[in-house]
Amino acid sequence: MAESKYLVPMSSPEIDESDRQAVLDVLRTTSLSIGPRVVEFEKSICAYSGARHAIAVNSGTSGLHLCMRAAGIQPGDLVLTTPFSFVSSTNVILYDNAIPVFVDVDPASGNMDVKKLAEAAADLTSGDPARMRKWLPRKGAEAHGKLRAILAVDVFGQPANYDAIRKVADQYNLKLIEDSCEALGAEYKGRRAGLFGDYGVFAFYPNKQITTGEGGIIVTNDDQAAEYMASLRNQGRAQGDTWLQHTHLGYNYRLDEMSSALGVSQMSRIDALIDRRNRVAQLYNRRLAAIPAIELPYVGPETTRMSWFVYVIRAKAPLQRDRFAAALEAEGIPVRPYFLPIHLQPYIADKFGYREGDFPVTEDLGRRGLALPFSSCMTEDQVALVCEKIEKCAAG
Ligand SMILES: *Cc1c(COP(=O)(O)O)cnc(C)c1O
C-alpha cells in the first residue's frame, strides 16, 4: 500500500486499550448478537440523553428509516427537510416512496431556516394548489399525499432551532424527527440533543463523536413507537413472537455485540471525547481568526453546548474554495467540500427536476464550505501545521 500523501489524517477514531479489551471480551463468549452488550449500550445512551427508550441499530441511516416507519409515513406523503445535510436524511424519506420537500437553510448556522419552514407548512396545508406549488418539486410529486412530518438535522454538531420547529410541528400536527447523527452531546438552551422531536437518532461511524465501527441508535420517550421500532429492527418480531413468527414486515437492522461493547466502552469517555474535540475547534478558531479570506464556523446563542462533529470553514470571495482545496491537498492537507447540496445530487435532481438556483443559501454554503482535518486525537502541533498551510494557501 502506498504511503499516505497526507501530513495529518482527515479524521481518526480514538480507540484505546479498554476499547480493544471490551471487543475481545465479547469474542471469548458465544453471544455475538442479541446479547447483554446491546442492552447495556442502550442503557448508557438512555442515561446520557435522558431518553426513556434507546433502540440500537446497525447504522444511523437504519435508525432514521425506522423513525419514518414509526411516524407512519406512506408513499406520496410529504416530509419537510433540509437540502444541506448528509444524503442519508433524504434517502430515508425516499425508501418508502414519500416525497422530501426541501426548505432552505439559515446562512449562518446551516440549519433549517425556521421562517421558511413555517411558511412551507402553512402553504402545504392550505389546500391552495398555487401556494403548494411554491414548495413542491417540478416533477415527481404529481400524486402527492398530505404533509405528515418534519425531518430536521443538527448540522455539524449544532442543534437546529427547536423552539420554532416544535411550534410548527404542533400547529400542523406533524411528526418531528431529529437527525442528531452529528450531534451526540450537543445542547440547545441547556437541553441535550436527540429528544426535541418524537424520535431522534445518533450515529457511530468512525468519524462521529463516539464510534461502534458502523452503528446508530434511536432515542424516544414514546413507549409504543419504541416497541414498534425494536420489532422492525429484528425482522418484525413483536414481543411474544417466537423466532420464526413475524408480526410486521421488518428488517435486519440489529447492532452486533462487538459493536455494542465498543459503544459501551466509548460512552464511558464521552465527556472527555467531546472536550478534546472542543479543544481542537478552539485551537483552530484562535489561529484562523486573523485570516480575512475565510469565515469560521458559527455557533448560535441558543447552542449552550456545541458537540463538534466536523470543523468547516467557508472560503470568502475572491478566494475560491476549489482552488484553495487543491492547493491544500498539494501541501499534504486533506480537506473535503462539505456538504454538497442534496437537491443537486444526480439521482435527486433527475427524479424531482431540481436545478441550480432552487435553494440559493444551501448552494452558496455548498460552494464555499471546506471541512478541515478534525478528530479528538489531533495534537496542537497538527492543528498548527494545518493552520500554517491554510495561511500560505489563502494568501497565494
Ligand atoms: C452520519 C450521518 C447519518 C448516518 O450515517 P450512517 O453512516 O448511516 O451511520 C445521518 N445523517 C447525518 C446528517 C449524518 O451526518
The ligand as an SDF file (V2000), in Angstrom:
LIG
                    3D

 15 15  0  0  0  0  0  0  0  0999 V2000
  -23.5890   10.2740    9.8430 C   0  0  0  0  0  0  0  0  0  0  0  0
  -24.9130   10.8090    9.4690 C   0  0  0  0  0  0  0  0  0  0  0  0
  -26.0260    9.9650    9.3040 C   0  0  0  0  0  0  0  0  0  0  0  0
  -25.9760    8.4540    9.4590 C   0  0  0  0  0  0  0  0  0  0  0  0
  -24.9490    7.8750    8.7740 O   0  0  0  0  0  0  0  0  0  0  0  0
  -24.6540    6.3020    8.8290 P   0  0  0  0  0  0  0  0  0  0  0  0
  -23.4130    6.1920    8.0190 O   0  0  0  0  0  0  0  0  0  0  0  0
  -25.8110    5.6070    8.2160 O   0  0  0  0  0  0  0  0  0  0  0  0
  -24.4600    5.9040   10.2420 O   0  0  0  0  0  0  0  0  0  0  0  0
  -27.2530   10.5530    9.0630 C   0  0  0  0  0  0  0  0  0  0  0  0
  -27.3930   11.8850    8.9430 N   0  0  0  0  0  0  0  0  0  0  0  0
  -26.3520   12.7250    9.0750 C   0  0  0  0  0  0  0  0  0  0  0  0
  -26.5920   14.1780    8.9650 C   0  0  0  0  0  0  0  0  0  0  0  0
  -25.0700   12.2120    9.3130 C   0  0  0  0  0  0  0  0  0  0  0  0
  -24.0320   13.0420    9.4090 O   0  0  0  0  0  0  0  0  0  0  0  0
  1  2  1  0
  2  3  1  0
  2 14  2  0
  3  4  1  0
  3 10  2  0
  4  5  1  0
  5  6  1  0
  6  7  2  0
  6  8  1  0
  6  9  1  0
 10 11  1  0
 11 12  2  0
 12 13  1  0
 12 14  1  0
 14 15  1  0
M  END
$$$$
